[in-house]
Amino acid sequence: MLVVSEVLVFFVVSLLLIQFLKFQWMRRQFPPGPTPYPFFGNLLQMNFKIHHEHLKKMAKIHGNIFTLWLSNTPAVVLQGFQAVKEGLTAHAEDVAGRPESRIFHILTRGNGKPLDPTMPIVHTVSNVICSIIFGHRFSRDDENFHRLIESFDTLAAFLNSISFFIYELSPWLAGHFLPSVKKIKSCVDFMNGLLAKELESHKVKRKRDENRHYIDYYLDEIDKTKGDADATYDEGNLIQTVADLFIAGTETTATTLLWALLYMVIYPDIQEKVQKELDAVVGCSHVFCYEDRKRLPYTNAVIHEIQRYSNILLIALPRLSVKDTELLGYHIPKNTVVLANIDSVLADPGKWETPDQFNPGHFLDKDGNFVNREAFLPFAIGHRVCMGELLARTELFIVFCTLLQAFTFTLPEGVKEVNTKFVFGSTMKPPPYQLCAIPR
């Protein structure tokens, strides 16, 4: 029995040693970084989360470009404006890929009373993307719509969680023993089923000479490319792109608007200045369009500062080097994950006068005119910049202005302090809160 245990210990130690030596050999190809542990890489040091504060500390030690090991997968991190800008634009085509994780294969299959603004905001924003994709809006009372929103929310929360990284380490163990993974699969099945029903409904009602929305145009492309062996247009990809558009078109914009209302109750003087500008320039009954931003410099500056200060995507979506390339003087092998720390750009003390304060003046000149800032990169930069940037900017502007034109937002009676510490996930949401919407 003793001999068996000794052999087992020897085997485990040897395996760990081999893995450690393998890491040391592979590290020579990449920028410097913290020492990875066998099997886990740097996940243990990061508490199984890619957190901006961890990255900030590592950058102080290893520089503005360094390597993290996510289990056995190297990820090159870009920290600060100059590193992110040069890293994603100097050889933009070389880092225009997207990495595939193991979880990817699952995913691709107003009366003045206190209220929680989450559902009204999410409902408003998601119905914009519904109109574009489906050609119709969902009722606020539709149970399937509520469950769809909850499913997308569950998926978004999962993608930067401990469970996500455990799944990447061992899909079998996570799939059998983690309730969160089983819940994700259930959400994906529900989403795909609902979207498939929506697709079938549109196929029946569709008139080929009347293209009304995204699904119609995609179905046209499927018809045009029938028989083409190289075509990628099919109903499976249609359902997947609809899910992608729905998540991307709802989660980030709704989260930013929730931060916007929270900041307005925290900074009532700023809210008042926005309302005074709206009243003076467009009046109380104006229907807003995106072009109005040019006449509303202070309001435009406030919206930009909300995006900068809330910084809901601390880390940009991962890129992948599609060939051997060079970033900031370091050789980067093909198929290397590249992570841009957007937080380090939007709070770069070399680019912002008061990076740790909510200050709309960051986007105003001395005469009160709106100015763009080169370090304002909430939608990232380079070949993989957010394709929904214009839609998001338009929604943020119109919804924010419409709400502040109609209501004054305050804290509920008796509430003196508000928690502004974000809820960590794939997007950084504000903690649940209530406010009062008082008609103006």
C-alpha positions, 0 to 999 in steps of 0.5 A: 500500500505504501509503495502505491501511495509513493508511486502516486505522489511521485507521479503527481509531483512529476506531472506538476514539475513537467507542467511547470517546466513547460510553462517556463519554456513557453513563457520565453515567446511572450512579454513578461508577466507573473509566474503561472502555476501548473494547470491553473496558470495565473487564475489562482492569483486573480481569484478566477476573475479578470479584474481591472484592479489586478491588472493595474497592480500587475502592470506596475510590476511587469509594464504596460504589456504583459502576459497572463496565463488563463490555465494553459492559454496565454493572454497578452494584456495592454494597459494604458492609452498608449499601449491599447492604441498602438497595440490595437491599431499599429497592426490592426489586421494581425489582431482582428481575430476572436478567440473561441472558448469552450463555453462558446460551443454551448452558447452557439447552439413616474408618479414620484413613488420610489421605483427600481428603474431596471426593468423599464430601462431594459424594456425600452432598450431591448425593444429598440433592437427587437424592432430592428431584428423582428419588426415588432415590439414585445408587450411589457407584460409578455412572460416570454419577453421577461424570461428572454431578458433574464436569460441574456442577463444570466449569460452576461453575468456568467462570462466573467465569473469563477464558474466560467473559468472552472468550465474552461479548466474542466468542462466535464466537471463543471457541466456535472457539478456546477448549477450555474453551468446547467442554468446557462445551458437551460437559458441557451435552450430557451433562447434558441427555442424562442428565437426559432419560433420567431423565425418560423413565424416570420417565414410564414408571414414574410412577403418577398417584395417587402423587406421590413427588418433584419430577419427578412434581409437575412432570409433573402441572403439564404435564398440567394446562396442556396446551393453555394457550398461556401455560403455561411447563410443558414438558419442556425447562423441567423438564430446565433446572430440574432442572439448576439445582436440582442445581447450586445444591443441591450446589455451595454446600453441599458447598463449605461443608462442605469448608471446615468440615472444613478449619477443624476440623483447623486449629482443633482446640480449636474442634472439641473444644468442639463435640464436648463440647457434642454429647456433653453435650447429645445423646449419642453415638448421637443422630440429628440433626434441624434443631431440635437447633440450638436446644439446641446454641448453640456448634455453631450458632455455629461453623457460622454462622462457617464460612459467614461466614469461608469466604464461598464466594460473594464476589459474589451472583448478579447482579440486573437492574433491571426498570425505572428506579429509584434506589439510594442516591441514584443513578438506575439505568436499566432493564436495568442489572446490579446486583452485591452484594459479599457479601464486603464484608458478611461482612467489614465491620469496622463489623459484625464485631468480628474480621472477619479471624479465625475467631471463633464468638464473633461469634454468641454473647452474653456468656452463650453463647447463640446470636445472629443478626447482621443482617450475616450474609447468605451467602444474599443478601437481598431478592426474589432471596434464595436459595430453597434457604436452608432446605435448605442450613442443614438439610444443613449442620447435620445433616451437620456434627454427624453427622460431628463426633459420629462422628469427630475430624478431624486433619491427616495425620502430619507435616503442619504447615501447611495452605493456606487460600487459596481456589481462585477460581471461581464458588464459592471452594473450598479447595485440595485437602487430606487429613485423617484421620478417627479414629472416636471 
